[in-house]
Amino acid sequence: MWEAIHLIEGLLSNDSKVQPSTVHADTQGQSAPVFTLATLFGFDLMPQIRNFKDLTFFRASDQVLYPSTDELYGERGRGVIDWKLIERHWRDLMQVAISISQGRLSSATLMRRLRSNSRKNRIYKVFREVGRSVRTVALLRFLADPQLRARIMAATNKVESYNAFSAWLRFGNNGILADNDPDEQKKLIKLNTLLANLVIFHNALDIAEVVRGLIAEGWTITVEEIAALSPYIRAHITRFGAYATDVLGIEPEAFNPALDEIDFTVLDLAA
């Protein structure tokens, strides 16, 4: 399952004031139906594209020539968007979008149904056709704009850095979710996310304290230098805890089974 689907599903359930409009994903996030899903809900899907040479660029019409990029499209007459198919099933697309937005259908469930084994399905065909056109535009933008490529690379690197950081913290059982219970799996994932956020917050406080100290000493710290800092540092973290062994040879005090009397009236007054 493509990760972009779950990102989109999470954004659809997002009711905060922060409403992202761009979705970044790795190379696996470029399925044509996924591009359609993102477009239906107004998201600009911009995945990292490493194998664009293996992807097909689709023409808007077999009568149109693109002098600067015509070699990308391959043989004339092939790889042309079927606009009539899109027009014929546009209402079906809208019905699917409404069902997802109202919570009657999960986008992840839909994408599972729209795998390649459903090529005869009309919903699959129209999802694929719209996605082909949107993805072709995204590919052209990716190739033509170096700054866009840099932004996508930075965003995906940030995500991969976080994933590696959270996986490093999830050292128990080698990070494997061995329980088949979905509730237990969600619990483990949420606890791992909570732990990662706590460490990130702690790192951010430490970084801020160090920066303030450097400024107080007269150092000039620029915004660009601060922007290059990462909250995912972990060299200073004792992941498995600290265990003191220098007291192992000390004899403990003799166990005294007697308990001092407790004045419960004082406790009641304190409560």
Backbone as CSV, one residue per row, in Angstrom:
resi,resn,N_x,N_y,N_z,CA_x,CA_y,CA_z,C_x,C_y,C_z
1,MET,0.852,-1.191,0.000,0.000,0.000,0.000,0.890,1.244,0.000
2,TRP,0.586,2.188,-0.886,1.407,3.391,-1.007,1.224,4.276,0.220
3,GLU,2.336,4.819,0.736,2.267,5.623,1.943,1.465,6.896,1.737
4,ALA,1.449,7.425,0.502,0.717,8.665,0.243,-0.767,8.516,0.558
5,ILE,-1.318,7.313,0.387,-2.738,7.086,0.671,-3.024,7.368,2.134
6,HIS,-2.177,6.841,3.016,-2.393,7.026,4.447,-2.141,8.480,4.849
7,LEU,-1.206,9.145,4.173,-0.993,10.568,4.435,-2.234,11.369,4.075
8,ILE,-2.816,11.068,2.925,-4.022,11.776,2.489,-5.174,11.501,3.443
9,GLU,-5.313,10.251,3.864,-6.391,9.899,4.789,-6.235,10.652,6.102
10,GLY,-4.997,10.783,6.567,-4.761,11.544,7.782,-5.088,13.021,7.611
11,LEU,-4.761,13.575,6.451,-5.064,14.985,6.194,-6.566,15.225,6.095
12,LEU,-7.302,14.254,5.569,-8.750,14.406,5.451,-9.420,14.451,6.820
13,SER,-8.832,13.783,7.796,-9.395,13.786,9.151,-8.806,14.899,10.014
14,ASN,-7.947,15.712,9.432,-7.309,16.803,10.164,-8.272,17.976,10.307
15,ASP,-8.622,18.314,11.543,-9.539,19.433,11.778,-8.846,20.598,12.488
16,SER,-7.513,20.614,12.449,-6.775,21.703,13.081,-6.741,22.923,12.164
17,LYS,-6.176,24.010,12.675,-6.071,25.230,11.881,-5.019,25.100,10.782
18,VAL,-4.063,24.214,10.992,-3.016,23.993,9.991,-3.542,23.005,8.959
19,GLN,-3.710,23.455,7.726,-4.266,22.632,6.655,-3.259,22.551,5.504
20,PRO,-2.382,21.552,5.524,-1.387,21.418,4.442,-2.059,21.187,3.095
21,SER,-1.440,21.694,2.048,-1.985,21.520,0.699,-1.094,20.643,-0.175
22,THR,0.114,20.322,0.305,1.054,19.511,-0.470,1.367,18.224,0.276
23,VAL,1.398,17.131,-0.466,1.717,15.826,0.116,3.009,15.326,-0.517
24,HIS,4.004,15.063,0.315,5.263,14.497,-0.166,5.316,13.021,0.204
25,ALA,5.915,12.231,-0.659,6.057,10.794,-0.408,7.314,10.311,-1.111
26,ASP,7.660,9.048,-0.853,8.832,8.510,-1.529,8.465,8.077,-2.945
27,THR,9.376,7.400,-3.599,9.173,7.015,-4.999,7.942,6.138,-5.186
28,GLN,7.579,5.385,-4.143,6.436,4.484,-4.267,5.105,5.231,-4.239
29,GLY,5.141,6.545,-4.014,3.899,7.295,-3.913,3.415,7.853,-5.231
30,GLN,3.779,7.247,-6.367,3.436,7.846,-7.655,2.463,7.032,-8.480
31,SER,1.683,6.181,-7.870,0.662,5.455,-8.616,-0.343,6.440,-9.195
32,ALA,-0.798,6.170,-10.419,-1.760,7.068,-11.072,-3.035,7.241,-10.248
33,PRO,-3.661,6.160,-9.718,-4.861,6.351,-8.894,-4.618,7.211,-7.658
34,VAL,-3.415,7.140,-7.082,-3.118,7.957,-5.907,-3.070,9.435,-6.285
35,PHE,-2.531,9.751,-7.454,-2.546,11.134,-7.932,-3.982,11.628,-8.084
36,THR,-4.860,10.768,-8.578,-6.268,11.148,-8.717,-6.882,11.430,-7.360
37,LEU,-6.635,10.546,-6.398,-7.185,10.722,-5.056,-6.741,12.051,-4.458
38,ALA,-5.460,12.376,-4.600,-4.952,13.642,-4.072,-5.616,14.830,-4.758
39,THR,-5.777,14.745,-6.076,-6.371,15.841,-6.844,-7.827,16.066,-6.466
40,LEU,-8.572,14.992,-6.231,-9.987,15.113,-5.881,-10.188,15.938,-4.617
41,PHE,-9.222,15.879,-3.703,-9.370,16.593,-2.435,-8.476,17.827,-2.347
42,GLY,-7.951,18.251,-3.492,-7.230,19.513,-3.540,-5.803,19.464,-3.042
43,PHE,-5.228,18.264,-2.936,-3.837,18.147,-2.496,-2.902,18.058,-3.696
44,ASP,-1.762,18.693,-3.560,-0.736,18.639,-4.598,0.251,17.542,-4.220
45,LEU,0.137,16.375,-4.869,1.016,15.250,-4.560,2.346,15.444,-5.266
46,MET,3.408,15.596,-4.480,4.742,15.820,-5.018,5.700,14.792,-4.427
47,PRO,5.743,13.576,-4.985,6.637,12.546,-4.448,8.062,12.703,-4.955
48,GLN,8.969,12.080,-4.240,10.339,11.973,-4.733,10.341,11.017,-5.926
49,ILE,10.912,11.432,-7.054,10.865,10.629,-8.279,12.291,10.253,-8.672
50,ARG,12.601,8.980,-8.545,13.947,8.514,-8.876,13.987,7.775,-10.207
51,ASN,12.865,7.231,-10.626,12.859,6.388,-11.831,11.964,6.972,-12.916
52,PHE,12.049,8.296,-13.116,11.146,8.930,-14.079,11.360,8.402,-15.492
53,LYS,12.554,7.866,-15.780,12.798,7.319,-17.118,11.931,6.097,-17.396
54,ASP,11.501,5.424,-16.337,10.674,4.231,-16.506,9.184,4.552,-16.523
55,LEU,8.835,5.816,-16.311,7.431,6.214,-16.275,6.996,6.733,-17.641
56,THR,5.706,6.584,-17.910,5.155,7.010,-19.198,4.613,8.428,-19.098
57,PHE,5.006,9.271,-20.022,4.453,10.618,-20.141,3.286,10.542,-21.128
58,PHE,2.124,11.055,-20.728,0.929,10.958,-21.562,0.639,12.297,-22.232
59,ARG,0.264,12.210,-23.506,-0.087,13.407,-24.275,-1.542,13.786,-24.014
60,ALA,-1.805,15.097,-24.104,-3.189,15.550,-24.006,-3.955,15.224,-25.276
61,SER,-3.248,15.138,-26.402,-3.871,14.822,-27.692,-2.799,14.280,-28.627
62,ASP,-3.191,13.374,-29.519,-2.213,12.860,-30.482,-1.935,13.855,-31.600
63,GLN,-2.657,14.995,-31.588,-2.442,16.035,-32.585,-1.483,17.115,-32.090
64,VAL,-1.049,16.988,-30.846,-0.216,18.033,-30.245,1.245,17.597,-30.248
65,LEU,2.118,18.522,-30.623,3.556,18.282,-30.593,4.189,19.145,-29.505
66,TYR,5.184,18.601,-28.841,5.903,19.327,-27.808,7.374,19.380,-28.228
67,PRO,7.781,20.405,-28.939,9.132,20.450,-29.524,10.253,20.211,-28.519
68,SER,10.110,20.759,-27.322,11.207,20.670,-26.348,11.236,19.338,-25.602
69,THR,10.078,18.705,-25.496,10.000,17.497,-24.658,9.374,16.314,-25.384
70,ASP,9.259,16.384,-26.696,8.517,15.356,-27.430,9.123,13.959,-27.259
71,GLU,10.426,13.886,-27.041,11.064,12.577,-26.885,10.604,11.855,-25.616
72,LEU,10.110,12.614,-24.653,9.660,11.993,-23.409,8.391,11.173,-23.601
73,TYR,7.615,11.510,-24.641,6.282,10.924,-24.789,6.268,9.648,-25.610
74,GLY,7.354,9.307,-26.207,7.408,8.063,-26.959,6.684,8.155,-28.289
75,GLU,6.199,7.028,-28.753,5.608,6.907,-30.086,4.305,7.693,-30.200
76,ARG,4.160,8.406,-31.328,2.932,9.162,-31.596,1.750,8.206,-31.690
77,GLY,0.598,8.658,-31.186,-0.613,7.845,-31.236,-0.786,6.939,-30.036
78,ARG,0.261,6.797,-29.234,0.174,5.991,-28.023,0.380,6.895,-26.814
79,GLY,-0.136,6.473,-25.684,0.021,7.275,-24.482,-0.745,8.575,-24.555
80,VAL,-2.007,8.514,-25.006,-2.859,9.703,-25.115,-3.976,9.597,-24.075
81,ILE,-4.228,10.682,-23.372,-5.269,10.691,-22.346,-6.644,10.526,-22.991
82,ASP,-7.447,9.646,-22.434,-8.808,9.405,-22.920,-9.760,10.341,-22.178
83,TRP,-9.913,11.554,-22.707,-10.754,12.560,-22.052,-12.229,12.171,-22.075
84,LYS,-12.648,11.443,-23.093,-14.049,11.007,-23.155,-14.373,10.049,-22.014
85,LEU,-13.424,9.173,-21.688,-13.617,8.262,-20.557,-13.769,9.046,-19.260
86,ILE,-12.931,10.062,-19.085,-13.002,10.883,-17.873,-14.337,11.607,-17.798
87,GLU,-14.767,12.185,-18.918,-16.044,12.902,-18.939,-17.209,11.955,-18.661
88,ARG,-17.133,10.755,-19.207,-18.231,9.793,-19.069,-18.398,9.328,-17.618
89,HIS,-17.298,9.228,-16.894,-17.364,8.693,-15.531,-17.014,9.737,-14.473
90,TRP,-17.094,11.013,-14.857,-16.770,12.066,-13.891,-17.717,12.042,-12.695
91,ARG,-18.991,11.774,-12.950,-19.964,11.696,-11.857,-19.586,10.565,-10.881
92,ASP,-19.091,9.456,-11.418,-18.653,8.359,-10.547,-17.500,8.802,-9.647
93,LEU,-16.582,9.575,-10.219,-15.469,10.100,-9.423,-15.974,10.969,-8.274
94,MET,-16.938,11.834,-8.587,-17.477,12.724,-7.566,-18.197,11.946,-6.469
95,GLN,-18.900,10.885,-6.844,-19.592,10.067,-5.850,-18.598,9.381,-4.919
96,VAL,-17.500,8.910,-5.482,-16.460,8.292,-4.655,-15.864,9.323,-3.699
97,ALA,-15.596,10.523,-4.206,-15.022,11.581,-3.370,-15.962,11.946,-2.225
98,ILE,-17.257,12.027,-2.517,-18.242,12.351,-1.478,-18.292,11.248,-0.430
99,SER,-18.261,10.001,-0.874,-18.301,8.875,0.064,-17.099,8.900,1.004
100,ILE,-15.923,9.239,0.466,-14.721,9.304,1.299,-14.804,10.478,2.265
101,SER,-15.223,11.639,1.777,-15.280,12.837,2.623,-16.301,12.695,3.740
102,GLN,-17.358,11.913,3.510,-18.390,11.702,4.530,-18.092,10.506,5.422
103,GLY,-16.965,9.854,5.189,-16.561,8.751,6.039,-17.217,7.424,5.743
104,ARG,-17.939,7.333,4.633,-18.600,6.069,4.296,-17.642,5.095,3.613
105,LEU,-16.530,5.617,3.123,-15.549,4.786,2.432,-14.150,5.258,2.795
106,SER,-13.296,4.326,3.159,-11.907,4.655,3.473,-11.100,4.762,2.184
107,SER,-10.249,5.767,2.104,-9.418,5.917,0.906,-8.452,4.743,0.764
108,ALA,-7.972,4.217,1.900,-7.074,3.057,1.842,-7.806,1.831,1.302
109,THR,-9.067,1.662,1.737,-9.870,0.537,1.234,-10.108,0.680,-0.262
110,LEU,-10.398,1.896,-0.694,-10.630,2.139,-2.118,-9.402,1.785,-2.940
111,MET,-8.224,2.227,-2.489,-7.006,1.968,-3.254,-6.666,0.484,-3.307
112,ARG,-7.013,-0.227,-2.242,-6.792,-1.678,-2.274,-7.666,-2.334,-3.343
113,ARG,-8.864,-1.801,-3.519,-9.775,-2.352,-4.524,-9.366,-1.951,-5.938
114,LEU,-8.640,-0.857,-6.035,-8.254,-0.362,-7.358,-6.849,-0.815,-7.731
115,ARG,-6.490,-2.003,-7.342,-5.208,-2.555,-7.750,-5.278,-2.953,-9.224
116,SER,-4.176,-3.395,-9.754,-4.108,-3.723,-11.179,-5.024,-4.868,-11.573
117,ASN,-5.472,-5.672,-10.595,-6.353,-6.779,-10.942,-7.789,-6.323,-11.182
118,SER,-8.025,-5.014,-11.101,-9.375,-4.503,-11.353,-9.395,-3.627,-12.603
119,ARG,-8.591,-3.990,-13.595,-8.455,-3.170,-14.799,-9.765,-3.041,-15.575
120,LYS,-10.677,-3.980,-15.415,-11.943,-3.905,-16.130,-12.964,-3.054,-15.383
121,ASN,-12.638,-2.671,-14.179,-13.545,-1.862,-13.373,-13.546,-0.424,-13.882
122,ARG,-14.743,0.144,-14.092,-14.822,1.494,-14.665,-14.238,2.535,-13.717
123,ILE,-14.399,2.326,-12.395,-13.837,3.274,-11.435,-12.314,3.246,-11.505
124,TYR,-11.763,2.048,-11.632,-10.308,1.941,-11.762,-9.836,2.658,-13.020
125,LYS,-10.551,2.463,-14.124,-10.130,3.055,-15.395,-10.110,4.580,-15.326
126,VAL,-11.154,5.161,-14.733,-11.205,6.624,-14.698,-10.192,7.163,-13.684
127,PHE,-9.991,6.463,-12.569,-8.964,6.872,-11.611,-7.586,6.844,-12.266
128,ARG,-7.337,5.794,-13.025,-6.046,5.670,-13.696,-5.865,6.764,-14.736
129,GLU,-6.926,7.079,-15.481,-6.802,8.050,-16.566,-6.569,9.457,-16.035
130,VAL,-7.329,9.847,-15.011,-7.110,11.165,-14.409,-5.706,11.228,-13.806
131,GLY,-5.312,10.155,-13.136,-3.989,10.122,-12.518,-2.863,10.226,-13.523
132,ARG,-3.055,9.635,-14.695,-2.031,9.731,-15.738,-1.803,11.177,-16.147
133,SER,-2.878,11.923,-16.308,-2.735,13.325,-16.725,-2.088,14.158,-15.627
134,VAL,-2.533,13.942,-14.378,-1.985,14.718,-13.264,-0.516,14.366,-13.037
135,ARG,-0.202,13.074,-13.121,1.184,12.666,-12.891,2.106,13.184,-13.989
136,THR,1.629,13.234,-15.230,2.458,13.771,-16.313,2.820,15.225,-16.043
137,VAL,1.837,16.002,-15.583,2.108,17.402,-15.238,3.109,17.478,-14.085
138,ALA,2.932,16.610,-13.080,3.850,16.604,-11.940,5.269,16.239,-12.374
139,LEU,5.388,15.278,-13.280,6.707,14.887,-13.785,7.378,16.033,-14.530
140,LEU,6.614,16.740,-15.353,7.170,17.869,-16.102,7.620,18.979,-15.157
141,ARG,6.817,19.241,-14.141,7.202,20.246,-13.145,8.483,19.818,-12.429
142,PHE,8.563,18.548,-12.087,9.724,18.014,-11.374,10.997,18.166,-12.205
143,LEU,10.899,17.897,-13.503,12.071,17.978,-14.373,12.461,19.419,-14.687
144,ALA,11.475,20.303,-14.734,11.732,21.667,-15.186,12.168,22.612,-14.068
145,ASP,11.898,22.260,-12.818,12.103,23.206,-11.724,13.112,22.657,-10.711
146,PRO,14.362,23.109,-10.749,15.372,22.627,-9.789,15.006,22.947,-8.341
147,GLN,14.387,24.115,-8.115,14.013,24.481,-6.754,12.933,23.548,-6.211
148,LEU,12.003,23.149,-7.079,10.974,22.199,-6.665,11.613,20.862,-6.283
149,ARG,12.559,20.408,-7.088,13.246,19.148,-6.774,13.960,19.244,-5.427
150,ALA,14.568,20.396,-5.166,15.277,20.580,-3.894,14.299,20.549,-2.721
151,ARG,13.120,21.180,-2.884,12.120,21.182,-1.810,11.610,19.770,-1.540
152,ILE,11.350,19.030,-2.610,10.863,17.657,-2.445,11.919,16.804,-1.760
153,MET,13.165,16.957,-2.188,14.257,16.195,-1.582,14.392,16.523,-0.098
154,ALA,14.297,17.814,0.240,14.422,18.221,1.644,13.284,17.650,2.480
155,ALA,12.067,17.690,1.933,10.906,17.184,2.673,10.995,15.679,2.894
156,THR,11.346,14.939,1.857,11.431,13.484,1.998,12.606,13.081,2.890
157,ASN,13.712,13.817,2.824,14.839,13.529,3.713,14.457,13.750,5.172
158,LYS,13.655,14.796,5.405,13.211,15.078,6.768,12.346,13.932,7.298
159,VAL,11.461,13.439,6.451,10.588,12.331,6.852,11.402,11.069,7.115
160,GLU,12.337,10.772,6.212,13.154,9.576,6.386,14.023,9.682,7.639
161,SER,14.499,10.888,7.949,15.294,11.081,9.164,14.453,10.811,10.403
162,TYR,13.212,11.296,10.374,12.322,11.037,11.515,12.018,9.548,11.643
163,ASN,11.765,8.885,10.523,11.472,7.449,10.566,12.643,6.664,11.158
164,ALA,13.853,7.020,10.746,15.040,6.345,11.285,15.201,6.638,12.777
165,PHE,14.893,7.875,13.168,15.002,8.278,14.574,14.005,7.508,15.435
166,SER,12.742,7.454,15.008,11.724,6.743,15.787,11.997,5.243,15.809
167,ALA,12.533,4.697,14.709,12.880,3.274,14.685,14.020,2.982,15.656
168,TRP,14.958,3.914,15.790,16.069,3.748,16.729,15.554,3.701,18.165
169,LEU,14.538,4.495,18.458,13.950,4.499,19.799,13.117,3.247,20.053
170,ARG,12.626,2.638,19.005,11.764,1.461,19.137,12.641,0.203,19.113
171,PHE,13.500,0.074,20.131,14.487,-1.008,20.110,13.927,-2.317,20.660
172,GLY,12.835,-2.269,21.428,12.283,-3.488,21.997,11.816,-4.460,20.927
173,ASN,12.207,-5.720,21.052,11.820,-6.761,20.089,12.268,-6.399,18.674
174,ASN,13.391,-5.670,18.590,13.932,-5.239,17.292,12.941,-4.390,16.496
175,GLY,12.027,-3.741,17.206,11.056,-2.884,16.534,9.949,-3.617,15.819
176,ILE,9.831,-4.919,16.043,8.820,-5.719,15.340,7.504,-5.677,16.106
177,LEU,6.410,-5.413,15.396,5.078,-5.465,15.998,4.596,-6.911,15.917
178,ALA,4.856,-7.657,16.971,4.577,-9.095,16.935,3.121,-9.417,17.225
179,ASP,2.369,-8.453,17.765,0.974,-8.704,18.129,0.067,-8.469,16.929
180,ASN,-0.843,-9.406,16.682,-1.774,-9.273,15.557,-3.010,-8.458,15.905
181,ASP,-3.147,-8.083,17.162,-4.296,-7.287,17.592,-4.115,-5.850,17.091
182,PRO,-5.030,-5.347,16.249,-4.882,-3.974,15.724,-4.795,-2.924,16.819
183,ASP,-5.542,-3.122,17.918,-5.502,-2.146,19.012,-4.123,-2.111,19.658
184,GLU,-3.520,-3.283,19.837,-2.181,-3.332,20.412,-1.157,-2.720,19.463
185,GLN,-1.338,-2.937,18.168,-0.429,-2.352,17.185,-0.513,-0.829,17.213
186,LYS,-1.753,-0.306,17.273,-1.930,1.149,17.342,-1.299,1.704,18.612
187,LYS,-1.470,0.961,19.715,-0.903,1.410,20.987,0.618,1.515,20.895
188,LEU,1.252,0.492,20.330,2.710,0.498,20.200,3.187,1.648,19.318
189,ILE,2.471,1.878,18.216,2.858,2.954,17.300,2.697,4.315,17.967
190,LYS,1.577,4.503,18.681,1.330,5.790,19.334,2.327,6.039,20.464
191,LEU,2.655,4.990,21.215,3.636,5.153,22.286,5.015,5.478,21.715
192,ASN,5.348,4.853,20.596,6.624,5.159,19.946,6.650,6.604,19.457
193,THR,5.529,7.064,18.889,5.427,8.453,18.440,5.548,9.412,19.615
194,LEU,4.886,9.070,20.729,4.970,9.904,21.931,6.407,9.993,22.429
195,LEU,7.088,8.852,22.496,8.479,8.841,22.950,9.361,9.675,22.026
196,ALA,9.167,9.523,20.714,9.954,10.303,19.752,9.713,11.799,19.940
197,ASN,8.453,12.187,20.147,8.137,13.604,20.341,8.765,14.144,21.626
198,LEU,8.778,13.331,22.671,9.382,13.763,23.931,10.885,13.998,23.766
199,VAL,11.551,13.079,23.080,12.996,13.233,22.875,13.283,14.429,21.971
200,ILE,12.461,14.611,20.934,12.629,15.767,20.042,12.468,17.068,20.825
201,PHE,11.452,17.115,21.696,11.218,18.313,22.508,12.408,18.569,23.436
202,HIS,12.907,17.506,24.047,14.075,17.633,24.930,15.286,18.141,24.146
203,ASN,15.498,17.577,22.962,16.618,18.024,22.124,16.471,19.489,21.729
204,ALA,15.232,19.885,21.393,14.994,21.278,20.997,15.322,22.232,22.145
205,LEU,14.945,21.850,23.367,15.268,22.684,24.529,16.780,22.771,24.732
206,ASP,17.460,21.633,24.590,18.921,21.634,24.747,19.593,22.494,23.679
207,ILE,19.120,22.365,22.442,19.692,23.163,21.350,19.480,24.651,21.609
208,ALA,18.260,25.012,22.051,17.960,26.419,22.331,18.858,26.956,23.443
209,GLU,19.094,26.142,24.458,19.950,26.575,25.568,21.386,26.793,25.099
210,VAL,21.883,25.884,24.263,23.248,26.024,23.739,23.364,27.268,22.863
211,VAL,22.361,27.491,22.015,22.384,28.661,21.131,22.368,29.949,21.947
212,ARG,21.515,30.002,22.969,21.472,31.197,23.823,22.822,31.420,24.512
213,GLY,23.453,30.320,24.939,24.762,30.449,25.573,25.816,30.984,24.618
214,LEU,25.792,30.508,23.374,26.755,30.989,22.381,26.537,32.470,22.073
215,ILE,25.270,32.870,21.967,24.968,34.287,21.705,25.450,35.150,22.865
216,ALA,25.247,34.657,24.102,25.695,35.410,25.281,27.211,35.554,25.305
217,GLU,27.924,34.593,24.710,29.385,34.662,24.652,29.882,35.546,23.513
218,GLY,28.940,36.043,22.689,29.334,36.943,21.611,29.362,36.317,20.234
219,TRP,28.981,35.058,20.132,28.945,34.404,18.829,27.750,34.914,18.024
220,THR,27.931,34.987,16.706,26.834,35.372,15.814,26.199,34.109,15.235
221,ILE,24.939,33.906,15.536,24.204,32.728,15.064,23.149,33.190,14.068
222,THR,23.222,32.686,12.856,22.267,33.096,11.822,21.071,32.149,11.781
223,VAL,20.005,32.627,11.148,18.802,31.810,10.984,19.113,30.582,10.137
224,GLU,19.951,30.762,9.120,20.305,29.643,8.242,21.034,28.547,9.015
225,GLU,21.886,28.946,9.950,22.615,27.958,10.752,21.673,27.196,11.677
226,ILE,20.720,27.914,12.257,19.742,27.246,13.125,18.858,26.310,12.307
227,ALA,18.510,26.735,11.090,17.659,25.901,10.229,18.342,24.599,9.848
228,ALA,19.670,24.589,9.868,20.408,23.378,9.495,20.526,22.388,10.649
229,LEU,20.115,22.797,11.849,20.193,21.902,13.005,19.066,20.876,12.960
230,SER,19.327,19.706,13.482,18.323,18.636,13.491,17.959,18.272,14.927
231,PRO,16.666,18.104,15.212,16.259,17.670,16.556,16.340,16.159,16.726
232,TYR,16.854,15.463,15.697,16.901,13.998,15.741,18.253,13.472,16.229
233,ILE,19.062,14.324,16.836,20.359,13.883,17.352,20.142,12.874,18.487
234,ARG,21.003,11.884,18.562,20.803,10.839,19.566,22.102,10.313,20.170
235,ALA,23.243,10.908,19.800,24.520,10.420,20.326,24.603,10.588,21.838
236,HIS,23.865,11.556,22.388,23.926,11.835,23.821,22.905,11.030,24.618
237,ILE,22.116,10.208,23.944,21.036,9.472,24.608,21.516,8.076,24.994
238,THR,21.332,7.732,26.255,21.628,6.373,26.718,20.368,5.547,26.502
239,ARG,20.289,4.929,25.364,19.036,4.300,24.937,18.584,3.180,25.877
240,PHE,19.518,2.412,26.403,19.160,1.274,27.246,19.216,1.599,28.735
241,GLY,19.352,2.880,29.079,19.393,3.264,30.478,20.794,3.179,31.060
242,ALA,20.928,3.631,32.302,22.217,3.601,33.007,22.091,2.666,34.204
243,TYR,23.037,1.788,34.339,23.008,0.799,35.415,24.307,0.910,36.217
244,ALA,24.172,1.236,37.502,25.337,1.362,38.377,25.726,-0.014,38.904
245,THR,26.986,-0.364,38.760,27.467,-1.672,39.221,28.428,-1.561,40.394
246,ASP,28.769,-0.330,40.795,29.751,-0.168,41.864,29.175,-0.449,43.244
247,VAL,27.864,-0.644,43.343,27.251,-0.904,44.652,26.819,-2.359,44.788
248,LEU,27.165,-3.180,43.815,26.717,-4.567,43.859,27.325,-5.331,45.030
249,GLY,28.523,-4.950,45.455,29.189,-5.673,46.543,28.816,-5.187,47.925
250,ILE,28.008,-4.153,48.034,27.631,-3.607,49.340,26.498,-4.438,49.921
251,GLU,26.666,-4.863,51.168,25.632,-5.649,51.826,24.449,-4.750,52.176
252,PRO,23.243,-5.154,51.827,22.078,-4.345,52.200,21.812,-4.443,53.691
253,GLU,21.099,-3.476,54.218,20.730,-3.507,55.629,19.803,-4.683,55.890
254,ALA,19.869,-5.162,57.105,19.015,-6.292,57.480,17.552,-5.891,57.355
255,PHE,16.777,-6.820,56.878,15.352,-6.552,56.691,14.656,-6.482,58.038
256,ASN,13.888,-5.431,58.237,13.131,-5.250,59.477,11.654,-5.389,59.155
257,PRO,11.035,-6.495,59.584,9.621,-6.703,59.246,8.677,-5.796,59.996
258,ALA,9.163,-5.152,61.068,8.286,-4.300,61.869,8.073,-2.967,61.169
259,LEU,6.849,-2.493,61.201,6.499,-1.208,60.609,6.184,-0.212,61.709
260,ASP,6.655,1.000,61.540,6.301,2.040,62.501,4.809,2.313,62.425
261,GLU,4.248,2.643,63.598,2.817,2.947,63.611,2.552,4.223,62.821
262,ILE,1.427,4.219,62.112,1.060,5.361,61.269,-0.140,6.047,61.885
263,ASP,-0.067,7.362,62.018,-1.184,8.144,62.542,-2.110,8.485,61.380
264,PHE,-3.154,7.683,61.216,-4.047,7.873,60.076,-4.893,9.137,60.197
265,THR,-5.071,9.649,61.426,-5.860,10.882,61.578,-5.163,12.049,60.906
266,VAL,-3.834,12.052,60.975,-3.072,13.113,60.308,-3.239,13.012,58.802
267,LEU,-3.225,11.772,58.310,-3.399,11.576,56.873,-4.773,12.027,56.417
268,ASP,-5.799,11.746,57.244,-7.160,12.166,56.892,-7.272,13.677,56.840
269,LEU,-6.621,14.356,57.802,-6.671,15.817,57.805,-5.956,16.396,56.593
270,ALA,-4.845,15.749,56.225,-4.087,16.221,55.061,-4.884,16.055,53.784
271,ALA,-5.678,14.968,53.736,-6.492,14.732,52.549,-7.600,15.748,52.454
